[in-house]
Amino acid sequence: MRKINYARPVVFFLVLILLCFSYHIPTNALNKQVFISLKVNGKYIKTDAPPYIKNGRTYVSLRFISQALGADISWVKEENKALVVTEKSLMELFVGKKEILINGETFTIDSSVEINNNRTMVPLRFISETLGCKVDWDPKYYTLSINNDKLTVPVSSVYKRSYTDDDLLWLARIIYVEGKGLSLDTKVAIANVVLNRIKSPSYPDTVQGVIFQRGQFPPAYKSGFKTLVPTQECITAAKMAYEGVNNIGKCLYFCDVPFKSKRITLYKKMDGMHFYY
Protein backbone atom coordinates (compact mmCIF):
# COMPACT_ATOMS: atom_id res chain seq x y z
CA MET A 1 0.00 0.00 0.00
CA ARG A 2 1.37 3.40 -0.98
CA LYS A 3 1.14 6.71 0.74
CA ILE A 4 -0.21 9.49 -1.46
CA ASN A 5 2.29 11.10 -3.78
CA TYR A 6 1.58 14.79 -3.29
CA ALA A 7 2.84 15.56 -6.75
CA ARG A 8 0.19 13.35 -8.34
CA PRO A 9 -2.67 15.42 -9.78
CA VAL A 10 -6.06 14.50 -8.43
CA VAL A 11 -8.21 16.98 -10.29
CA PHE A 12 -11.52 15.91 -8.84
CA PHE A 13 -10.53 16.90 -5.35
CA LEU A 14 -9.81 20.49 -6.36
CA VAL A 15 -13.48 21.14 -5.98
CA LEU A 16 -13.44 20.00 -2.37
CA ILE A 17 -11.44 23.11 -1.52
CA LEU A 18 -13.64 25.39 -3.56
CA LEU A 19 -17.02 24.61 -2.17
CA CYS A 20 -16.95 25.55 1.47
CA PHE A 21 -17.65 28.99 2.83
CA SER A 22 -17.97 28.79 6.54
CA TYR A 23 -18.66 26.30 9.22
CA HIS A 24 -19.25 26.38 12.92
CA ILE A 25 -17.95 24.63 15.98
CA PRO A 26 -20.46 24.20 18.79
CA THR A 27 -19.19 25.79 22.00
CA ASN A 28 -19.94 24.68 25.54
CA ALA A 29 -22.84 27.10 25.99
CA LEU A 30 -26.13 26.21 24.32
CA ASN A 31 -26.78 27.77 20.92
CA LYS A 32 -23.38 29.42 20.70
CA GLN A 33 -21.41 29.16 17.49
CA VAL A 34 -17.94 30.08 16.33
CA PHE A 35 -18.08 30.79 12.61
CA ILE A 36 -14.99 30.08 10.55
CA SER A 37 -14.66 31.55 7.08
CA LEU A 38 -12.94 29.85 4.15
CA LYS A 39 -11.10 31.79 1.48
CA VAL A 40 -9.68 30.32 -1.71
CA ASN A 41 -7.23 32.53 -3.59
CA GLY A 42 -8.50 35.52 -1.64
CA LYS A 43 -12.20 34.90 -2.31
CA TYR A 44 -14.77 33.85 0.27
CA ILE A 45 -16.46 30.57 -0.62
CA LYS A 46 -19.97 29.39 0.22
CA THR A 47 -21.62 25.98 0.44
CA ASP A 48 -25.05 24.57 1.18
CA ALA A 49 -23.45 21.63 2.97
CA PRO A 50 -21.61 23.04 6.01
CA PRO A 51 -18.46 21.17 6.98
CA TYR A 52 -17.55 20.40 10.57
CA ILE A 53 -14.57 19.78 12.82
CA LYS A 54 -13.89 16.40 14.41
CA ASN A 55 -10.72 15.49 16.24
CA GLY A 56 -8.97 18.45 14.68
CA ARG A 57 -10.03 17.49 11.15
CA THR A 58 -12.32 19.43 8.82
CA TYR A 59 -14.87 17.31 6.94
CA VAL A 60 -16.80 18.32 3.82
CA SER A 61 -19.76 16.75 2.01
CA LEU A 62 -18.79 14.43 -0.83
CA ARG A 63 -22.18 14.50 -2.58
CA PHE A 64 -22.40 18.28 -2.75
CA ILE A 65 -18.91 18.49 -4.19
CA SER A 66 -19.54 15.70 -6.68
CA GLN A 67 -22.71 17.32 -7.98
CA ALA A 68 -20.98 20.66 -8.36
CA LEU A 69 -18.27 18.95 -10.37
CA GLY A 70 -20.76 17.19 -12.59
CA ALA A 71 -19.53 13.78 -11.49
CA ASP A 72 -21.75 10.77 -10.93
CA ILE A 73 -21.93 9.44 -7.39
CA SER A 74 -23.51 6.22 -6.22
CA TRP A 75 -23.65 4.17 -3.05
CA VAL A 76 -22.75 0.49 -2.77
CA LYS A 77 -24.57 -0.61 0.37
CA GLU A 78 -23.06 -4.10 0.51
CA GLU A 79 -19.52 -2.70 0.65
CA ASN A 80 -20.38 0.47 2.56
CA LYS A 81 -18.65 2.65 0.02
CA ALA A 82 -19.26 5.58 -2.31
CA LEU A 83 -18.35 5.54 -5.99
CA VAL A 84 -17.48 8.80 -7.71
CA VAL A 85 -17.07 8.70 -11.47
CA THR A 86 -15.57 11.47 -13.59
CA GLU A 87 -14.41 11.42 -17.19
CA LYS A 88 -10.92 10.36 -16.16
CA SER A 89 -11.24 8.61 -12.84
CA LEU A 90 -13.14 6.17 -10.68
CA MET A 91 -12.87 6.81 -6.98
CA GLU A 92 -13.94 4.41 -4.26
CA LEU A 93 -14.31 5.75 -0.73
CA PHE A 94 -14.99 3.37 2.13
CA VAL A 95 -16.83 4.58 5.22
CA GLY A 96 -14.78 4.15 8.38
CA LYS A 97 -11.54 3.56 6.51
CA LYS A 98 -8.52 5.69 5.71
CA GLU A 99 -7.87 3.92 2.42
CA ILE A 100 -9.39 5.09 -0.87
CA LEU A 101 -9.04 3.75 -4.39
CA ILE A 102 -8.38 6.00 -7.37
CA ASN A 103 -8.45 4.10 -10.66
CA GLY A 104 -7.65 0.94 -8.75
CA GLU A 105 -4.67 2.33 -6.86
CA THR A 106 -4.80 2.46 -3.07
CA PHE A 107 -4.03 5.67 -1.21
CA THR A 108 -3.98 6.38 2.52
CA ILE A 109 -5.47 9.51 4.06
CA ASP A 110 -4.99 10.71 7.65
CA SER A 111 -8.67 10.55 8.62
CA SER A 112 -11.35 8.07 7.70
CA VAL A 113 -14.37 8.76 5.52
CA GLU A 114 -17.57 8.88 7.57
CA ILE A 115 -21.33 9.31 7.48
CA ASN A 116 -22.84 12.34 9.21
CA ASN A 117 -26.53 13.26 8.94
CA ASN A 118 -26.88 10.80 6.05
CA ARG A 119 -24.06 12.43 4.10
CA THR A 120 -20.71 10.97 3.17
CA MET A 121 -18.06 13.28 4.57
CA VAL A 122 -14.40 13.40 3.56
CA PRO A 123 -11.43 15.15 5.26
CA LEU A 124 -10.38 18.47 3.77
CA ARG A 125 -6.77 18.26 4.95
CA PHE A 126 -6.13 15.33 2.63
CA ILE A 127 -7.25 17.45 -0.29
CA SER A 128 -5.15 20.50 0.49
CA GLU A 129 -2.01 18.48 1.20
CA THR A 130 -2.44 16.31 -1.87
CA LEU A 131 -2.64 19.34 -4.12
CA GLY A 132 0.27 21.12 -2.47
CA CYS A 133 -1.86 24.13 -1.54
CA LYS A 134 -0.68 26.80 0.86
CA VAL A 135 -2.98 26.82 3.87
CA ASP A 136 -3.01 29.70 6.37
CA TRP A 137 -5.04 30.03 9.56
CA ASP A 138 -5.94 33.45 10.96
CA PRO A 139 -6.95 32.87 14.60
CA LYS A 140 -7.93 36.51 15.04
CA TYR A 141 -10.75 36.43 12.50
CA TYR A 142 -11.33 32.66 12.36
CA THR A 143 -10.42 32.48 8.69
CA LEU A 144 -8.87 29.57 6.79
CA SER A 145 -7.14 30.65 3.57
CA ILE A 146 -6.18 28.19 0.84
CA ASN A 147 -4.06 29.34 -2.07
CA ASN A 148 -3.02 27.61 -5.27
CA ASP A 149 -2.43 29.31 -8.62
CA LYS A 150 -3.97 26.33 -10.39
CA LEU A 151 -7.31 26.71 -8.65
CA THR A 152 -10.14 28.53 -10.39
CA VAL A 153 -12.98 29.55 -8.12
CA PRO A 154 -16.41 29.11 -9.80
CA VAL A 155 -18.44 32.31 -9.77
CA SER A 156 -21.38 30.43 -8.29
CA SER A 157 -19.27 29.48 -5.27
CA VAL A 158 -18.05 32.97 -4.43
CA TYR A 159 -19.64 34.42 -1.31
CA LYS A 160 -19.94 38.20 -1.18
CA ARG A 161 -19.66 38.71 2.54
CA SER A 162 -21.64 41.63 3.91
CA TYR A 163 -18.84 42.74 6.21
CA THR A 164 -15.08 43.14 6.11
CA ASP A 165 -12.46 42.12 8.64
CA ASP A 166 -12.18 45.81 9.49
CA ASP A 167 -15.92 45.95 10.24
CA LEU A 168 -15.52 42.89 12.43
CA LEU A 169 -12.67 44.50 14.35
CA TRP A 170 -14.58 47.74 15.02
CA LEU A 171 -17.65 45.83 16.19
CA ALA A 172 -15.50 43.66 18.46
CA ARG A 173 -13.94 46.80 19.94
CA ILE A 174 -17.26 48.33 20.93
CA ILE A 175 -18.35 44.96 22.33
CA TYR A 176 -15.20 44.90 24.43
CA VAL A 177 -15.66 48.31 26.02
CA GLU A 178 -19.44 48.04 26.47
CA GLY A 179 -19.57 44.39 27.50
CA LYS A 180 -16.38 43.85 29.46
CA GLY A 181 -16.91 41.14 32.05
CA LEU A 182 -20.32 40.19 30.65
CA SER A 183 -21.39 36.85 29.19
CA LEU A 184 -21.07 35.89 25.54
CA ASP A 185 -24.87 36.12 25.28
CA THR A 186 -24.79 39.77 26.30
CA LYS A 187 -21.85 40.52 24.03
CA VAL A 188 -23.82 39.12 21.07
CA ALA A 189 -26.79 41.25 22.11
CA ILE A 190 -24.63 44.40 22.17
CA ALA A 191 -23.31 43.54 18.72
CA ASN A 192 -26.84 43.18 17.40
CA VAL A 193 -27.86 46.58 18.71
CA VAL A 194 -25.09 48.06 16.55
CA LEU A 195 -26.12 46.00 13.52
CA ASN A 196 -29.79 46.86 14.01
CA ARG A 197 -28.86 50.53 13.94
CA ILE A 198 -26.95 50.03 10.70
CA LYS A 199 -30.15 48.62 9.17
CA SER A 200 -32.29 51.44 10.55
CA PRO A 201 -32.84 54.60 8.45
CA SER A 202 -32.52 56.62 11.66
CA TYR A 203 -28.83 55.82 12.10
CA PRO A 204 -25.61 55.75 10.04
CA ASP A 205 -25.28 52.75 7.73
CA THR A 206 -21.77 51.63 8.70
CA VAL A 207 -20.40 50.12 11.88
CA GLN A 208 -17.97 52.98 12.40
CA GLY A 209 -20.70 55.50 11.70
CA VAL A 210 -22.91 53.98 14.38
CA ILE A 211 -20.12 53.63 16.93
CA PHE A 212 -18.89 57.20 16.54
CA GLN A 213 -22.28 58.87 16.23
CA ARG A 214 -22.28 61.78 18.66
CA GLY A 215 -23.61 60.98 22.12
CA GLN A 216 -24.26 57.27 21.50
CA PHE A 217 -21.25 55.25 22.66
CA PRO A 218 -19.10 57.36 25.04
CA PRO A 219 -16.40 54.65 25.49
CA ALA A 220 -15.60 54.96 21.77
CA TYR A 221 -14.16 58.41 22.44
CA LYS A 222 -11.78 57.31 25.15
CA SER A 223 -8.04 57.29 24.54
CA GLY A 224 -6.81 54.07 22.99
CA PHE A 225 -10.15 52.87 21.64
CA LYS A 226 -9.08 53.16 18.01
CA THR A 227 -6.11 50.88 18.60
CA LEU A 228 -7.78 48.57 21.09
CA VAL A 229 -7.15 44.85 20.64
CA PRO A 230 -10.40 43.07 21.60
CA THR A 231 -10.49 39.65 23.19
CA GLN A 232 -11.16 36.56 21.12
CA GLU A 233 -14.58 36.23 22.75
CA CYS A 234 -15.46 39.70 21.46
CA ILE A 235 -14.40 38.65 17.96
CA THR A 236 -16.55 35.55 18.37
CA ALA A 237 -19.57 37.60 19.46
CA ALA A 238 -19.11 40.05 16.59
CA LYS A 239 -18.90 37.29 14.01
CA MET A 240 -21.89 35.48 15.46
CA ALA A 241 -23.95 38.65 15.08
CA TYR A 242 -22.71 39.32 11.55
CA GLU A 243 -23.53 35.73 10.59
CA GLY A 244 -27.13 36.07 11.76
CA VAL A 245 -27.18 35.01 15.42
CA ASN A 246 -29.61 37.47 17.00
CA ASN A 247 -30.86 37.19 20.58
CA ILE A 248 -32.41 40.65 21.01
CA GLY A 249 -34.66 41.03 17.96
CA LYS A 250 -34.85 44.60 16.66
CA CYS A 251 -33.55 46.34 19.78
CA LEU A 252 -31.79 49.63 19.15
CA TYR A 253 -30.76 50.56 22.69
CA PHE A 254 -29.10 49.11 25.76
CA CYS A 255 -28.06 50.54 29.11
CA ASP A 256 -26.95 49.31 32.53
CA VAL A 257 -29.68 51.39 34.17
CA PRO A 258 -33.38 51.45 33.19
CA PHE A 259 -34.52 54.17 30.80
CA LYS A 260 -37.25 56.44 32.16
CA SER A 261 -38.65 57.24 28.74
CA LYS A 262 -41.96 55.59 27.84
CA ARG A 263 -41.27 55.99 24.13
CA ILE A 264 -39.22 52.81 24.08
CA THR A 265 -40.08 49.32 25.30
CA LEU A 266 -37.97 46.98 27.42
CA TYR A 267 -37.25 43.77 25.52
CA LYS A 268 -35.14 41.87 28.04
CA LYS A 269 -32.50 42.14 30.75
CA MET A 270 -29.18 40.35 30.45
CA ASP A 271 -26.30 40.52 32.94
CA GLY A 272 -27.78 43.70 34.35
CA MET A 273 -28.05 45.28 30.89
CA HIS A 274 -31.46 46.52 29.73
CA PHE A 275 -32.24 46.11 26.02
CA TYR A 276 -34.96 48.23 24.41
CA TYR A 277 -36.66 48.63 21.06
N, C-alpha and C positions, 0 to 999 in steps of 0.2 A: 504494500500500500504506500502511495506516495503522498507527501505533503504537497500543498498547492505551490506551484511555481508562480510567483507573483508577476513574472514577466509575461505569462500566458494571457492572451486577451480573452476575456469572457464577456462579450458584448452585451449579452442579455442583462447581466447584473448591473450595468450602468444605470439602468432605470431605477433600480432599488434606491440609489442615492438621490435621484431626482424627484422622487414623489413623496417626500415627507416634509411637512411644514413645521408643525410643532406638536409636542406631546407633553403629557403631564405626569408627574410623579405624585401619588397621593402622600400627603404628609400625615403626621400623627393626629392632628385635629380633624374632626369631621368636616367634610366638604371643603377642605383647603387644597389648593392645587399650586404646583410650581410649574409654570409653563416654560418650555425650552424651545427656542426657535432654531430652525435649520436653514442654513444658507448654502447654496451651491454656486460657486463662482460669483459670489457677491450678491446673489438674488435670493430673496426669501421664497421658500417652496411650501406649497400646501398639499394636503391629502385628505381624502374622505375616510381614510382608514388609519386612525391615530396609532403610532407605534407606542411601545412601552419599554420600561427598564426592568430587567430582572437579573439579579446577581451581577450587576455592573455591565450588563449587555443590553444593547438597544435592538429591539425586534420590530420588523415591519411586515405588513401583510403581503403574502406572495400573490394572492389572487388579484388584488387591486393593481399591483405592479404588472402582472402578466397581461391583464386586460388593457392596460395603458400601452403596453408594448405591441399589442396585437397578436400575442402568442396564444396558443391553445393550451388550456390547463384542464387536467382531468384527475380524478381520484381513484386509486386502486385500493379498494377496501380490504381485500384479502391480504395485501402486503403492507397496508398502512403507509402508503406513500403517495406523493403527488408527482404527476408527470407534466412537464412543461415543454412544449414543442415550438421551436422557432424554425425559420427557414434553414438554419445551419446547425442546429443543435437539438439534442434530446437530453433533458435534465431529469434526474430522478432524485427526489428528496424524501428521506425516510423520517417519519415522526419519531422523536426520541433518540435519534442517532446523530452523530457528528460526521458521518460519512455521506457524501453525495456522489452521484454518478453523472458525468458529463460526457456524452457520446461514448459511454461504456467505460470510461476511465474513472477510477476512484480518487476522490479528493477528501481531505480531512479539514473540517472547520473547527473553531475553538468552542462553539456552543451548538447544542443540538437544535434541530428543527422541532417546533412544537405546535400544538393546537391551542388556541385561546379564543373563546367566544365563537367557536365553530369556524375559525379562520386559521389557515396554515401560516405560521409566522416564522420568518427567517432572520438570523442575526445580521445587523448592518455592518458590524466591524469586519466581518469576513469580506464583504463587498469592497469596502474602502481600502483594506489592505491588499486585496487581490489586484485591484486596479492601480495601486501605487499612488493613491490620492493623498494630498496634504490635508490633514485634519487638525483643526484648531478649536480649542474650547475656551470660551470667554466666561469665566465664572461670575463676573460682575453683572452681565446682562443675560445669563443663561442662554448663550447662543453657541451652537455647533456649526462651524464653517468647514465645508469640504471644497477643495479646489483641485481642478484638473483641466488643463487646456483642451483635452480631448472631449470633455463633456459639453453637450449642448442642451441647455435647459428649455424644454417645451414651453411655449407661451402659455398654454393652458395650465401649466403647473406653477407658474409664477404667482406669488401672493403679494399683493400691494398692501403692505401693512399700513394701518391708519396712524401709526405713531413712529417716531424715530427713537434711537437710543438716547438722543439729547432730551426729547420729551420725557422719556422714562426717568432719566436722571433728575430732571427738575421736579417731576411729580414725587419721586422718592425723597427728595430734599424736603419738600413741604410736609410730607408724611412724617419725616424724622422729627422736625421741630414741633409739629402740632400733636404728634402721637407718641412722643418719647415715653417709654415705660408702659405703654398700653398694649393690649393684645393685638394679635394679627387681625382678628375680626374688626376691631376698631380702626386699625390702620387702613384696611380695605375700604371701610366706610368713609373715612376721610378722603381717600383717593377718589371715591365715586362722587363726593360732593364737588370736587374740582372738575371732574369729567362732566357731571351734570350741568355745571355752569358753562362749560365750553359749548354744550349743545343748546343752551338757552339763548334766545335773542337778546336777553337783558344783560348779558355779560360778554367779555371778550371771547374770541373763538380759538384761542391758543392757550396752552397750559401756562406759559410764561405770562401771558396777558392777564389770566385769571389770578395767578399768584401775586403779581405786582400791581393789581388794581388798587388804587388808593383806598386806604381804610379797611381793607378786607382781611389781610393776613399779616399782622404786625411783625411776627417773627421773620418774615421774608426780608425785612429792612434792617435786620441786625447785622453787625459786622461779621463777616465770614460766611454768611449764608450762600453767597454765590460760588464759593469754592468748597462748600461742605461735602464731605464724603459720607453718604448715608449708609446705614447698615444693610446687610444682605436681606434681612427681613423686610426692610422698607422697599427694596427693589422688588422682592417677591410680591408684596402688597400692591405696588404700582402696576406690575405686570398682570397680576390677577384682575385688577380693575380694567386695564386696557383690553384684556382678552375676554371681558364680558361677565366677570364675577361681580355681582351687584347685590349687596345685602342691605341697602337703605333706599331702594326705589328711586324716586325723583327728588330726593332731598337736596336742598341748595344751601343749607346752613347747618352749622354745628357750633356748640359752645359748651364750656365746662360749667356754666351756670345757666339756669333757665331764663329764656327770654320773657319779658313782660308783655311784649306786643301780642295782640290777639289777631293780627293779620296773618300770622303764620301758625302752622299746626305741628305739634310734637308728633314725630313718627315713632321714635324709640330712644331708649337710653342704653348706652354701652360704656362700660368702664367709667362711669361718671360723666360721660359726654352726652349732650342732648342733641339729637338730630331732628331737623325741622324741614318741612316743605311748604 
